[in-house]
Amino acid sequence: MYTAAIMNTQPLQRITLIYAGAAAAFLLLMAMEIGGLGRTVLKAIPVSALLVLVFRDMQGFVRICLIGALFCSVCGDILLDLPYPNMFIFGLVAFLVGHLFYSVLFFRYAKSPDGFRKWIIAGLVIFAGVIMWIFRGISPSLYGPVALYIVVIVTMSIGALLVPARNHRLFGGALLFIASDVVLAVNKFLFIIPYGRVINISLYFIAQFVIIRAAGAIWIDAGDD
C-alpha cells in the first residue's frame, strides 16, 4: 500500500515541477522583456499541465467542466501573449468562457449561504460595482466586454465560496484570480504598475494551481455525484 501511494504521488510531483518551472521561466522572460513564439508556447505549458492532471484524476461532470475551464484558459494565455491587434478582446472572451465553466461546476455543488457568507457575497457585489465604476472611462467598445467579464468572474468567485469544503482554498484561488485581473486591468487602462504584468501573471498562475488542487481535494472520484 505504501509503494502504491508513492507511485500515485509521483505524477503529481512531476506535473507540479513542470508547472512551477515553466511558470518561472515565462515570468523571467517577461521580466527581461523577451518575447516571441517560444515565450508564448512556454506561457501555455503550466495550465496545460493542469489539464493533464484533471484528465488523469477527475471524472464525469467535474472533469468536463474543469477541462473546459482550463482549455479556455490556455487559449486565453496564448491570445493575450500574441503581439497582434484585438488579441485582448479575444483573450478576454476565452477567459470569460473559462469562468463560465468554473461557475457551472461550482454552482452545481453550491449550498445556500449562511449569514457570514451573505456578507461576503454582498461585499463582492459592491466590489464589482466599484470596479465597473472605476473603469467607466475606457473605450466604449471595450467597456461592455470588460463589465461583462467582471460580472462573470465575481459570479465564479461566489460559486467557489458556496461549495462545501473543509477549507477556503477554492474561494482563495478565485480571489487570487480576481486580484490578477484587477492588476491587469489597472495596468492596461489606468496607470502603469511597476512589474505589473509579472505581478498579474504570477497571481494568475498561483490562482489556477490553487483552484485545481482545491477542486481535487473536493471532487476526486466524485464523478457526477
Z-matrix of the N, CA and C atoms (Angstrom, degrees):
N
C 1 1.471
C 2 1.528 1 110.88
N 3 1.339 2 115.82 1 -39.00
C 4 1.456 3 120.32 2 -179.28
C 5 1.527 4 110.61 3 -64.77
N 6 1.352 5 115.93 4 -42.99
C 7 1.461 6 120.53 5 178.74
C 8 1.522 7 111.38 6 -62.40
N 9 1.347 8 116.55 7 -42.31
C 10 1.465 9 120.89 8 178.78
C 11 1.518 10 111.12 9 -61.98
N 12 1.342 11 116.40 10 -39.93
C 13 1.464 12 120.08 11 179.57
C 14 1.520 13 110.91 12 -63.43
N 15 1.375 14 115.71 13 -40.14
C 16 1.456 15 119.39 14 179.09
C 17 1.522 16 110.50 15 -63.90
N 18 1.357 17 115.74 16 -44.87
C 19 1.460 18 120.21 17 -179.64
C 20 1.518 19 111.44 18 -62.39
N 21 1.340 20 117.29 19 -33.85
C 22 1.460 21 120.61 20 -178.94
C 23 1.516 22 111.96 21 -71.63
N 24 1.354 23 116.98 22 -28.95
C 25 1.461 24 119.74 23 -179.52
C 26 1.523 25 112.43 24 -83.89
N 27 1.331 26 117.33 25 -19.40
C 28 1.461 27 119.42 26 -176.49
C 29 1.524 28 113.49 27 -61.75
N 30 1.354 29 120.31 28 -45.46
C 31 1.470 30 118.87 29 177.08
C 32 1.523 31 112.57 30 -60.08
N 33 1.332 32 117.75 31 -38.66
C 34 1.458 33 121.11 32 178.35
C 35 1.521 34 110.58 33 -62.68
N 36 1.339 35 116.15 34 -42.23
C 37 1.457 36 119.51 35 179.13
C 38 1.524 37 111.32 36 -63.93
N 39 1.331 38 116.62 37 -41.64
C 40 1.468 39 119.83 38 179.03
C 41 1.525 40 111.04 39 -64.24
N 42 1.333 41 116.15 40 -44.40
C 43 1.465 42 119.80 41 -179.98
C 44 1.523 43 110.61 42 -63.87
N 45 1.331 44 116.56 43 -39.50
C 46 1.467 45 120.42 44 178.02
C 47 1.523 46 111.13 45 -62.64
N 48 1.339 47 116.58 46 -41.97
C 49 1.464 48 120.22 47 178.59
C 50 1.526 49 111.08 48 -65.09
N 51 1.334 50 116.54 49 -42.29
C 52 1.468 51 120.30 50 177.08
C 53 1.524 52 109.92 51 -61.26
N 54 1.328 53 115.77 52 -44.31
C 55 1.463 54 121.52 53 -179.13
C 56 1.528 55 110.36 54 -59.52
N 57 1.335 56 115.24 55 -52.60
C 58 1.461 57 119.89 56 -176.58
C 59 1.523 58 111.41 57 -66.56
N 60 1.335 59 117.01 58 -41.38
C 61 1.460 60 120.14 59 -178.54
C 62 1.516 61 112.69 60 -65.48
N 63 1.333 62 116.62 61 -46.14
C 64 1.466 63 120.08 62 179.99
C 65 1.525 64 110.98 63 -66.51
N 66 1.342 65 116.58 64 -40.11
C 67 1.465 66 120.08 65 178.73
C 68 1.524 67 110.85 66 -62.90
N 69 1.342 68 116.62 67 -45.19
C 70 1.464 69 120.49 68 -179.78
C 71 1.526 70 111.05 69 -64.02
N 72 1.332 71 116.72 70 -41.29
C 73 1.468 72 120.23 71 179.78
C 74 1.528 73 111.00 72 -64.46
N 75 1.333 74 116.52 73 -42.31
C 76 1.466 75 119.47 74 178.56
C 77 1.523 76 111.00 75 -63.56
N 78 1.327 77 116.88 76 -44.22
C 79 1.460 78 120.39 77 -179.03
C 80 1.525 79 110.88 78 -63.49
N 81 1.338 80 116.55 79 -36.08
C 82 1.463 81 119.75 80 177.50
C 83 1.526 82 110.63 81 -64.65
N 84 1.328 83 116.88 82 -45.52
C 85 1.466 84 120.17 83 178.02
C 86 1.525 85 111.25 84 -62.22
N 87 1.325 86 116.43 85 -38.83
C 88 1.461 87 119.80 86 179.04
C 89 1.529 88 110.75 87 -65.81
N 90 1.340 89 116.30 88 -44.05
C 91 1.461 90 120.06 89 179.68
C 92 1.526 91 111.09 90 -62.66
N 93 1.332 92 116.55 91 -32.14
C 94 1.469 93 121.69 92 179.29
C 95 1.530 94 111.69 93 -86.95
N 96 1.353 95 116.08 94 0.54
C 97 1.467 96 122.71 95 179.52
C 98 1.528 97 112.13 96 58.52
N 99 1.334 98 114.99 97 39.86
C 100 1.462 99 121.75 98 175.54
C 101 1.519 100 107.74 99 -100.28
N 102 1.327 101 117.26 100 116.93
C 103 1.454 102 121.29 101 -178.46
C 104 1.511 103 112.06 102 -105.44
N 105 1.324 104 115.58 103 -159.67
C 106 1.449 105 120.13 104 177.44
C 107 1.513 106 113.14 105 113.05
N 108 1.324 107 114.20 106 170.13
C 109 1.462 108 120.53 107 -177.40
C 110 1.522 109 112.03 108 -62.61
N 111 1.338 110 116.63 109 -36.90
C 112 1.460 111 119.81 110 179.64
C 113 1.516 112 111.83 111 -60.31
N 114 1.332 113 116.55 112 -40.86
C 115 1.465 114 119.70 113 178.43
C 116 1.516 115 111.25 114 -66.02
N 117 1.327 116 116.48 115 -38.93
C 118 1.464 117 120.29 116 179.38
C 119 1.524 118 110.93 117 -63.44
N 120 1.327 119 116.46 118 -43.86
C 121 1.466 120 120.29 119 177.31
C 122 1.523 121 110.23 120 -62.36
N 123 1.324 122 116.33 121 -42.25
C 124 1.463 123 120.92 122 179.75
C 125 1.526 124 110.98 123 -61.00
N 126 1.318 125 117.04 124 -38.06
C 127 1.459 126 120.98 125 179.95
C 128 1.518 127 112.00 126 -62.56
N 129 1.332 128 116.62 127 -32.21
C 130 1.468 129 120.58 128 -177.37
C 131 1.524 130 113.30 129 -79.87
N 132 1.332 131 117.72 130 -14.82
C 133 1.467 132 120.36 131 -174.32
C 134 1.532 133 113.18 132 -66.03
N 135 1.354 134 120.53 133 -46.20
C 136 1.468 135 118.77 134 -175.78
C 137 1.525 136 114.05 135 -56.78
N 138 1.318 137 118.22 136 -51.87
C 139 1.465 138 119.75 137 -178.04
C 140 1.526 139 110.51 138 -70.12
N 141 1.337 140 117.58 139 -30.26
C 142 1.465 141 119.81 140 173.72
C 143 1.524 142 110.71 141 -62.26
N 144 1.330 143 116.97 142 -35.82
C 145 1.466 144 120.56 143 176.38
C 146 1.526 145 110.86 144 -64.03
N 147 1.330 146 116.82 145 -38.18
C 148 1.466 147 119.81 146 176.17
C 149 1.523 148 111.10 147 -65.23
N 150 1.333 149 116.99 148 -33.49
C 151 1.466 150 120.63 149 175.74
C 152 1.524 151 110.73 150 -58.91
N 153 1.326 152 116.52 151 -43.16
C 154 1.464 153 120.86 152 178.10
C 155 1.521 154 110.01 153 -61.89
N 156 1.323 155 116.60 154 -42.63
C 157 1.463 156 121.24 155 -179.90
C 158 1.523 157 111.05 156 -62.38
N 159 1.319 158 116.98 157 -44.87
C 160 1.466 159 121.10 158 179.55
C 161 1.520 160 110.80 159 -64.27
N 162 1.324 161 116.80 160 -44.47
C 163 1.466 162 120.19 161 179.77
C 164 1.525 163 111.12 162 -61.61
N 165 1.320 164 116.41 163 -34.88
C 166 1.462 165 120.56 164 -178.65
C 167 1.524 166 112.31 165 -74.54
N 168 1.330 167 117.34 166 -40.84
C 169 1.461 168 120.96 167 -166.99
C 170 1.523 169 114.96 168 -103.41
N 171 1.324 170 118.46 169 -26.23
C 172 1.460 171 120.60 170 -173.72
C 173 1.525 172 111.47 171 -95.38
N 174 1.320 173 114.91 172 166.80
C 175 1.458 174 120.34 173 -179.82
C 176 1.530 175 110.19 174 -137.89
N 177 1.337 176 115.53 175 159.89
C 178 1.457 177 122.93 176 167.28
C 179 1.509 178 115.35 177 54.71
N 180 1.334 179 114.97 178 -137.25
C 181 1.459 180 122.60 179 -174.86
C 182 1.525 181 111.62 180 -60.77
N 183 1.326 182 116.60 181 -39.08
C 184 1.464 183 120.76 182 179.53
C 185 1.521 184 109.93 183 -61.40
N 186 1.320 185 116.18 184 -46.89
C 187 1.466 186 120.35 185 179.68
C 188 1.529 187 111.20 186 -60.78
N 189 1.324 188 117.26 187 -44.54
C 190 1.469 189 121.13 188 -178.83
C 191 1.528 190 110.84 189 -59.61
N 192 1.323 191 116.37 190 -47.72
C 193 1.471 192 120.07 191 -177.51
C 194 1.525 193 111.92 192 -65.89
N 195 1.332 194 116.83 193 -43.65
C 196 1.459 195 119.31 194 -178.67
C 197 1.523 196 111.59 195 -69.28
N 198 1.325 197 117.39 196 -39.34
C 199 1.465 198 119.49 197 176.05
C 200 1.528 199 110.11 198 -63.12
N 201 1.335 200 117.37 199 -41.71
C 202 1.459 201 120.23 200 176.97
C 203 1.513 202 111.92 201 -60.21
N 204 1.340 203 116.69 202 -44.87
C 205 1.462 204 120.93 203 -179.57
C 206 1.523 205 111.12 204 -63.76
N 207 1.328 206 116.62 205 -44.82
C 208 1.460 207 120.16 206 -177.05
C 209 1.528 208 111.95 207 -72.22
N 210 1.324 209 117.17 208 -37.78
C 211 1.464 210 119.64 209 177.91
C 212 1.529 211 110.29 210 -62.27
N 213 1.320 212 116.80 211 -44.91
C 214 1.469 213 120.21 212 177.34
C 215 1.526 214 110.87 213 -62.54
N 216 1.329 215 116.48 214 -36.28
C 217 1.462 216 120.25 215 178.38
C 218 1.521 217 111.25 216 -65.69
N 219 1.338 218 117.19 217 -41.47
C 220 1.467 219 120.22 218 176.64
C 221 1.528 220 110.00 219 -60.57
N 222 1.327 221 116.59 220 -44.03
C 223 1.471 222 120.25 221 176.81
C 224 1.524 223 110.53 222 -59.41
N 225 1.332 224 116.69 223 -43.77
C 226 1.458 225 120.49 224 177.87
C 227 1.514 226 112.37 225 -63.63
N 228 1.338 227 116.88 226 -40.54
C 229 1.465 228 120.83 227 177.37
C 230 1.521 229 110.86 228 -56.58
N 231 1.320 230 115.63 229 -46.99
C 232 1.465 231 120.53 230 -178.29
C 233 1.527 232 111.02 231 -66.85
N 234 1.324 233 116.40 232 -47.64
C 235 1.467 234 120.29 233 -176.12
C 236 1.526 235 111.91 234 -62.02
N 237 1.326 236 117.29 235 -41.88
C 238 1.462 237 120.35 236 -177.09
C 239 1.520 238 112.68 237 -72.63
N 240 1.331 239 117.37 238 -14.69
C 241 1.462 240 119.82 239 179.70
C 242 1.526 241 112.30 240 -97.82
N 243 1.326 242 117.24 241 -6.67
C 244 1.460 243 120.46 242 -179.68
C 245 1.531 244 110.72 243 -82.22
N 246 1.326 245 118.05 244 136.77
C 247 1.474 246 121.54 245 -175.59
C 248 1.522 247 112.74 246 -87.09
N 249 1.327 248 116.42 247 52.42
C 250 1.462 249 120.16 248 -178.71
C 251 1.532 250 109.69 249 -122.79
N 252 1.337 251 117.35 250 155.58
C 253 1.474 252 120.06 251 178.84
C 254 1.530 253 111.66 252 -62.63
N 255 1.326 254 115.17 253 148.75
C 256 1.471 255 123.44 254 174.42
C 257 1.525 256 114.15 255 69.14
N 258 1.334 257 117.93 256 6.58
C 259 1.460 258 119.35 257 179.13
C 260 1.529 259 111.47 258 -66.89
N 261 1.344 260 116.62 259 -27.04
C 262 1.465 261 118.87 260 179.63
C 263 1.523 262 110.66 261 -62.24
N 264 1.323 263 117.06 262 -44.94
C 265 1.467 264 120.49 263 -179.71
C 266 1.518 265 110.70 264 -64.45
N 267 1.330 266 116.93 265 -44.82
C 268 1.461 267 119.88 266 179.92
C 269 1.531 268 110.86 267 -63.08
N 270 1.331 269 116.24 268 -41.36
C 271 1.461 270 119.80 269 177.26
C 272 1.512 271 111.93 270 -65.15
N 273 1.339 272 115.75 271 -40.01
C 274 1.463 273 120.52 272 178.06
C 275 1.526 274 110.98 273 -60.35
N 276 1.327 275 116.33 274 -43.86
C 277 1.467 276 120.80 275 179.40
C 278 1.526 277 110.70 276 -63.68
N 279 1.334 278 116.88 277 -40.91
C 280 1.465 279 120.26 278 179.33
C 281 1.525 280 110.87 279 -60.82
N 282 1.326 281 116.97 280 -45.87
C 283 1.463 282 119.78 281 179.57
C 284 1.524 283 111.45 282 -69.52
N 285 1.322 284 116.93 283 -34.62
C 286 1.464 285 120.06 284 177.01
C 287 1.527 286 110.51 285 -59.58
N 288 1.321 287 116.92 286 -46.13
C 289 1.467 288 120.23 287 178.32
C 290 1.526 289 110.25 288 -64.54
N 291 1.335 290 116.38 289 -38.00
C 292 1.460 291 119.38 290 176.25
C 293 1.515 292 112.35 291 -59.63
N 294 1.327 293 116.61 292 -42.27
C 295 1.468 294 120.19 293 177.80
C 296 1.528 295 111.66 294 -66.48
N 297 1.313 296 116.89 295 -31.19
C 298 1.468 297 119.26 296 175.67
C 299 1.526 298 110.77 297 -64.81
N 300 1.333 299 117.27 298 -39.81
C 301 1.465 300 120.06 299 175.31
C 302 1.527 301 110.60 300 -60.91
N 303 1.341 302 116.41 301 -46.87
C 304 1.465 303 119.70 302 176.88
C 305 1.530 304 110.55 303 -58.51
N 306 1.328 305 116.42 304 -44.76
C 307 1.467 306 120.53 305 -176.62
C 308 1.522 307 112.08 306 -63.10
N 309 1.330 308 116.75 307 -43.26
C 310 1.467 309 120.28 308 178.94
C 311 1.522 310 110.20 309 -58.96
N 312 1.327 311 116.52 310 -43.92
C 313 1.466 312 120.18 311 178.76
C 314 1.521 313 111.26 312 -64.19
N 315 1.319 314 117.07 313 -50.18
C 316 1.461 315 120.49 314 -174.89
C 317 1.525 316 111.66 315 -62.98
N 318 1.325 317 116.80 316 -44.04
C 319 1.463 318 118.62 317 -176.99
C 320 1.526 319 112.28 318 -74.02
N 321 1.311 320 118.26 319 -20.53
C 322 1.466 321 119.10 320 174.12
C 323 1.526 322 110.53 321 -64.04
N 324 1.331 323 117.06 322 -34.16
C 325 1.464 324 121.11 323 -177.05
C 326 1.530 325 112.46 324 -104.47
N 327 1.328 326 117.86 325 -0.18
C 328 1.463 327 121.11 326 -175.52
C 329 1.524 328 112.02 327 -67.41
N 330 1.316 329 114.47 328 149.52
C 331 1.459 330 122.46 329 174.50
C 332 1.525 331 109.32 330 -111.43
N 333 1.318 332 116.16 331 159.27
C 334 1.467 333 120.13 332 179.16
C 335 1.524 334 109.98 333 -60.29
N 336 1.329 335 117.99 334 139.64
C 337 1.465 336 120.12 335 -177.06
C 338 1.519 337 112.52 336 -72.24
N 339 1.333 338 115.45 337 143.91
C 340 1.457 339 119.83 338 171.93
C 341 1.527 340 108.22 339 -86.34
N 342 1.333 341 115.93 340 -173.51
C 343 1.459 342 119.61 341 -175.69
C 344 1.511 343 113.70 342 -59.16
N 345 1.350 344 117.28 343 -45.05
C 346 1.460 345 121.32 344 -177.97
C 347 1.521 346 110.96 345 -64.70
N 348 1.319 347 116.04 346 -44.76
C 349 1.463 348 119.67 347 -179.59
C 350 1.531 349 111.52 348 -67.40
N 351 1.315 350 117.74 349 -30.49
C 352 1.466 351 119.70 350 175.86
C 353 1.526 352 110.65 351 -61.21
N 354 1.326 353 116.72 352 -39.09
C 355 1.458 354 120.27 353 178.19
C 356 1.528 355 111.14 354 -66.55
N 357 1.325 356 116.31 355 -39.56
C 358 1.466 357 119.77 356 177.79
C 359 1.527 358 110.42 357 -63.81
N 360 1.331 359 116.11 358 -43.31
C 361 1.468 360 120.26 359 178.74
C 362 1.525 361 110.39 360 -61.14
N 363 1.331 362 116.14 361 -43.43
C 364 1.468 363 119.46 362 177.90
C 365 1.527 364 110.54 363 -59.74
N 366 1.329 365 116.06 364 -41.55
C 367 1.461 366 119.93 365 177.97
C 368 1.519 367 112.64 366 -62.91
N 369 1.327 368 116.41 367 -39.75
C 370 1.462 369 120.17 368 178.62
C 371 1.527 370 111.60 369 -66.28
N 372 1.327 371 116.54 370 -39.39
C 373 1.465 372 120.13 371 178.46
C 374 1.529 373 110.13 372 -64.44
N 375 1.332 374 116.64 373 -43.91
C 376 1.466 375 120.48 374 177.62
C 377 1.524 376 110.18 375 -62.44
N 378 1.332 377 115.71 376 -43.01
C 379 1.468 378 120.49 377 177.98
C 380 1.527 379 110.85 378 -57.28
N 381 1.332 380 116.98 379 -45.00
C 382 1.465 381 120.87 380 179.43
C 383 1.524 382 110.69 381 -60.18
N 384 1.343 383 116.27 382 -43.31
C 385 1.458 384 119.93 383 178.92
C 386 1.514 385 112.36 384 -63.17
N 387 1.332 386 116.78 385 -41.76
C 388 1.467 387 120.86 386 179.55
C 389 1.525 388 110.71 387 -64.15
N 390 1.330 389 116.62 388 -44.08
C 391 1.463 390 120.19 389 -179.75
C 392 1.531 391 110.63 390 -62.96
N 393 1.324 392 116.59 391 -42.70
C 394 1.470 393 118.99 392 178.53
C 395 1.528 394 111.09 393 -63.91
N 396 1.337 395 116.70 394 -35.16
C 397 1.467 396 120.39 395 177.56
C 398 1.530 397 110.63 396 -68.14
N 399 1.334 398 116.97 397 -41.34
C 400 1.466 399 121.08 398 -179.05
C 401 1.525 400 111.26 399 -61.61
N 402 1.332 401 115.89 400 -37.82
C 403 1.466 402 119.70 401 -175.54
C 404 1.532 403 113.10 402 -95.47
N 405 1.332 404 116.39 403 15.89
C 406 1.463 405 120.07 404 -175.78
C 407 1.528 406 112.00 405 -65.60
N 408 1.328 407 118.06 406 -19.17
C 409 1.459 408 121.14 407 -176.06
C 410 1.516 409 115.04 408 -88.39
N 411 1.322 410 118.32 409 -0.51
C 412 1.462 411 119.32 410 -179.46
C 413 1.532 412 110.16 411 -75.44
N 414 1.303 413 116.16 412 172.00
C 415 1.469 414 121.20 413 -178.35
C 416 1.527 415 111.22 414 -52.18
N 417 1.342 416 117.89 415 132.08
C 418 1.471 417 120.45 416 179.79
C 419 1.524 418 113.28 417 -55.76
N 420 1.326 419 116.88 418 -31.81
C 421 1.467 420 119.18 419 179.75
C 422 1.523 421 112.08 420 -69.12
N 423 1.336 422 116.56 421 -21.82
C 424 1.461 423 121.11 422 178.76
C 425 1.522 424 112.28 423 -98.74
N 426 1.344 425 116.62 424 -27.38
C 427 1.461 426 118.82 425 -173.15
C 428 1.525 427 112.17 426 -62.30
N 429 1.324 428 117.72 427 -42.07
C 430 1.462 429 120.14 428 -179.96
C 431 1.514 430 112.53 429 -58.40
N 432 1.351 431 118.77 430 -53.92
C 433 1.463 432 119.66 431 177.70
C 434 1.522 433 113.40 432 -60.88
N 435 1.337 434 117.13 433 -38.78
C 436 1.468 435 119.69 434 179.73
C 437 1.524 436 110.71 435 -65.65
N 438 1.341 437 117.54 436 -43.99
C 439 1.466 438 121.09 437 178.89
C 440 1.522 439 111.00 438 -62.35
N 441 1.330 440 116.73 439 -42.59
C 442 1.465 441 120.27 440 177.84
C 443 1.520 442 110.74 441 -62.47
N 444 1.328 443 116.29 442 -40.69
C 445 1.465 444 120.35 443 178.89
C 446 1.525 445 110.65 444 -62.26
N 447 1.325 446 116.61 445 -41.46
C 448 1.467 447 120.20 446 178.63
C 449 1.521 448 110.39 447 -59.86
N 450 1.328 449 117.01 448 -45.43
C 451 1.469 450 120.89 449 178.77
C 452 1.523 451 110.52 450 -59.58
N 453 1.327 452 116.89 451 -43.72
C 454 1.467 453 120.58 452 -175.82
C 455 1.522 454 111.23 453 -68.67
N 456 1.336 455 118.35 454 -44.64
C 457 1.459 456 119.16 455 -176.82
C 458 1.528 457 111.12 456 -70.35
N 459 1.332 458 117.89 457 -34.57
C 460 1.466 459 119.71 458 175.86
C 461 1.523 460 110.12 459 -68.49
N 462 1.325 461 117.26 460 -38.31
C 463 1.468 462 120.55 461 174.94
C 464 1.519 463 110.62 462 -60.61
N 465 1.328 464 117.25 463 -42.74
C 466 1.463 465 121.38 464 177.23
C 467 1.521 466 111.24 465 -59.26
N 468 1.331 467 116.56 466 -42.48
C 469 1.464 468 119.89 467 -178.89
C 470 1.528 469 111.36 468 -67.32
N 471 1.331 470 117.01 469 -34.80
C 472 1.469 471 120.11 470 175.87
C 473 1.522 472 109.89 471 -65.17
N 474 1.330 473 116.83 472 -41.76
C 475 1.454 474 120.01 473 175.84
C 476 1.513 475 111.82 474 -59.54
N 477 1.341 476 116.87 475 -43.25
C 478 1.466 477 120.84 476 178.45
C 479 1.526 478 111.04 477 -61.57
N 480 1.322 479 116.71 478 -38.71
C 481 1.463 480 121.40 479 178.48
C 482 1.522 481 111.73 480 -61.67
N 483 1.327 482 117.11 481 -35.21
C 484 1.463 483 121.68 482 -171.78
C 485 1.528 484 113.67 483 -90.96
N 486 1.336 485 117.60 484 -3.45
C 487 1.468 486 119.95 485 176.43
C 488 1.525 487 108.87 486 -75.79
N 489 1.343 488 118.17 487 124.66
C 490 1.466 489 119.83 488 178.72
C 491 1.530 490 110.70 489 -62.66
N 492 1.322 491 116.70 490 129.50
C 493 1.465 492 121.21 491 -179.40
C 494 1.523 493 108.84 492 -156.46
N 495 1.335 494 115.47 493 162.58
C 496 1.460 495 120.32 494 -179.98
C 497 1.519 496 112.23 495 -74.49
N 498 1.323 497 116.98 496 -20.01
C 499 1.456 498 121.07 497 -179.93
C 500 1.530 499 108.41 498 -143.63
N 501 1.313 500 115.51 499 -175.28
C 502 1.470 501 120.42 500 -175.57
C 503 1.528 502 112.19 501 -107.88
N 504 1.334 503 117.25 502 25.23
C 505 1.465 504 119.48 503 -177.06
C 506 1.528 505 112.58 504 -63.64
N 507 1.333 506 117.10 505 -39.02
C 508 1.464 507 119.58 506 -179.96
C 509 1.524 508 110.31 507 -61.80
N 510 1.316 509 116.86 508 -45.85
C 511 1.462 510 121.33 509 178.23
C 512 1.524 511 110.40 510 -66.52
N 513 1.335 512 116.46 511 -38.53
C 514 1.459 513 119.87 512 177.49
C 515 1.516 514 112.06 513 -61.03
N 516 1.339 515 116.45 514 -41.41
C 517 1.459 516 119.82 515 176.40
C 518 1.513 517 112.11 516 -62.32
N 519 1.338 518 116.62 517 -39.97
C 520 1.465 519 120.51 518 177.94
C 521 1.531 520 111.05 519 -63.74
N 522 1.328 521 117.05 520 -40.30
C 523 1.469 522 120.19 521 178.25
C 524 1.525 523 111.34 522 -65.73
N 525 1.338 524 116.71 523 -37.92
C 526 1.464 525 119.69 524 176.38
C 527 1.526 526 110.89 525 -63.09
N 528 1.329 527 115.97 526 -36.69
C 529 1.469 528 120.30 527 177.24
C 530 1.528 529 109.94 528 -63.08
N 531 1.334 530 116.52 529 -44.17
C 532 1.465 531 120.01 530 177.60
C 533 1.524 532 110.42 531 -61.47
N 534 1.338 533 116.52 532 -45.24
C 535 1.465 534 120.27 533 179.67
C 536 1.526 535 111.08 534 -59.18
N 537 1.330 536 116.14 535 -41.68
C 538 1.463 537 120.74 536 177.78
C 539 1.523 538 111.18 537 -58.86
N 540 1.319 539 116.24 538 -45.77
C 541 1.464 540 120.12 539 -177.37
C 542 1.526 541 112.29 540 -71.31
N 543 1.322 542 117.03 541 -32.18
C 544 1.465 543 119.84 542 176.22
C 545 1.528 544 109.80 543 -64.33
N 546 1.335 545 116.51 544 -44.46
C 547 1.467 546 120.12 545 177.60
C 548 1.525 547 110.36 546 -60.13
N 549 1.334 548 116.56 547 -44.26
C 550 1.469 549 120.78 548 178.74
C 551 1.526 550 111.02 549 -59.49
N 552 1.333 551 116.84 550 -47.09
C 553 1.462 552 120.72 551 -176.33
C 554 1.525 553 111.83 552 -67.46
N 555 1.327 554 116.67 553 -44.14
C 556 1.466 555 119.95 554 178.44
C 557 1.522 556 109.90 555 -60.92
N 558 1.325 557 115.75 556 -44.79
C 559 1.463 558 121.10 557 -178.33
C 560 1.533 559 111.78 558 -64.31
N 561 1.325 560 116.44 559 -33.06
C 562 1.472 561 120.65 560 -177.03
C 563 1.523 562 112.56 561 -85.41
N 564 1.331 563 117.24 562 -38.31
C 565 1.466 564 119.90 563 -168.67
C 566 1.530 565 114.60 564 -110.51
N 567 1.325 566 119.17 565 -24.81
C 568 1.463 567 120.30 566 -173.16
C 569 1.521 568 112.63 567 -109.37
N 570 1.309 569 117.70 568 -63.61
C 571 1.467 570 120.90 569 179.69
C 572 1.526 571 109.11 570 -156.21
N 573 1.323 572 114.90 571 157.77
C 574 1.458 573 120.56 572 -177.55
C 575 1.528 574 109.65 573 -76.89
N 576 1.315 575 116.55 574 125.34
C 577 1.459 576 122.96 575 173.66
C 578 1.524 577 107.67 576 -94.98
N 579 1.338 578 118.13 577 128.77
C 580 1.467 579 118.59 578 176.83
C 581 1.532 580 111.05 579 -54.52
N 582 1.304 581 116.15 580 126.54
C 583 1.475 582 122.71 581 -176.57
C 584 1.527 583 111.24 582 55.51
N 585 1.334 584 115.28 583 32.71
C 586 1.464 585 119.49 584 -176.65
C 587 1.512 586 113.63 585 -59.49
N 588 1.340 587 117.13 586 -42.35
C 589 1.460 588 119.72 587 -179.65
C 590 1.523 589 111.12 588 -66.49
N 591 1.329 590 116.74 589 -38.02
C 592 1.470 591 119.64 590 178.21
C 593 1.522 592 110.05 591 -65.02
N 594 1.327 593 117.17 592 -42.41
C 595 1.466 594 120.85 593 177.78
C 596 1.520 595 110.48 594 -63.19
N 597 1.329 596 116.00 595 -45.60
C 598 1.469 597 121.76 596 179.87
C 599 1.529 598 111.82 597 -57.64
N 600 1.330 599 116.89 598 -50.22
C 601 1.461 600 120.21 599 -177.08
C 602 1.520 601 111.41 600 -71.58
N 603 1.331 602 117.72 601 -34.90
C 604 1.471 603 120.22 602 176.86
C 605 1.525 604 110.63 603 -60.27
N 606 1.326 605 116.21 604 -48.20
C 607 1.465 606 120.42 605 178.02
C 608 1.524 607 110.92 606 -61.89
N 609 1.321 608 116.47 607 -38.80
C 610 1.467 609 121.16 608 -179.89
C 611 1.523 610 111.57 609 -63.21
N 612 1.333 611 116.84 610 -48.22
C 613 1.461 612 119.80 611 179.99
C 614 1.530 613 111.11 612 -61.98
N 615 1.326 614 116.64 613 -42.28
C 616 1.469 615 119.84 614 177.99
C 617 1.524 616 110.20 615 -63.21
N 618 1.331 617 116.77 616 -43.09
C 619 1.467 618 121.05 617 -178.41
C 620 1.520 619 111.68 618 -60.13
N 621 1.323 620 117.10 619 -48.10
C 622 1.467 621 119.90 620 -179.00
C 623 1.528 622 110.80 621 -61.73
N 624 1.313 623 116.55 622 -42.83
C 625 1.467 624 119.91 623 -179.29
C 626 1.524 625 110.75 624 -64.03
N 627 1.329 626 116.45 625 -44.83
C 628 1.471 627 120.40 626 -179.49
C 629 1.524 628 110.67 627 -63.74
N 630 1.320 629 118.11 628 -43.35
C 631 1.469 630 121.29 629 -179.88
C 632 1.522 631 110.91 630 -61.01
N 633 1.335 632 117.59 631 -46.70
C 634 1.462 633 119.97 632 -176.79
C 635 1.520 634 111.68 633 -70.44
N 636 1.313 635 118.07 634 -38.51
C 637 1.474 636 119.50 635 177.20
C 638 1.525 637 110.50 636 -67.42
N 639 1.335 638 117.07 637 -39.13
C 640 1.466 639 119.98 638 176.92
C 641 1.520 640 110.55 639 -65.61
N 642 1.335 641 116.68 640 -41.51
C 643 1.464 642 120.38 641 177.58
C 644 1.516 643 110.76 642 -61.64
N 645 1.329 644 116.80 643 -39.08
C 646 1.456 645 120.15 644 177.68
C 647 1.514 646 112.04 645 -61.26
N 648 1.335 647 116.26 646 -41.87
C 649 1.462 648 119.89 647 179.34
C 650 1.527 649 111.85 648 -65.48
N 651 1.316 650 116.91 649 -28.73
C 652 1.469 651 120.90 650 -178.17
C 653 1.518 652 112.03 651 -87.13
N 654 1.355 653 116.83 652 -41.75
C 655 1.470 654 119.09 653 -165.26
C 656 1.522 655 116.55 654 -118.43
N 657 1.309 656 119.89 655 -0.03
C 658 1.469 657 118.88 656 179.72
C 659 1.523 658 109.27 657 -55.95
N 660 1.328 659 114.25 658 129.11
C 661 1.472 660 123.00 659 -178.93
C 662 1.522 661 113.34 660 68.39
N 663 1.374 662 117.14 661 7.66
C 664 1.462 663 118.12 662 178.99
C 665 1.522 664 111.22 663 -77.02
N 666 1.367 665 116.07 664 -29.47
C 667 1.464 666 119.65 665 -178.54
C 668 1.507 667 110.86 666 57.99
N 669 1.325 668 116.59 667 -128.35
C 670 1.463 669 121.71 668 179.93
C 671 1.512 670 111.88 669 -96.77
N 672 1.305 671 118.18 670 11.51
C 673 1.469 672 120.41 671 -176.73
C 674 1.518 673 110.87 672 -65.80
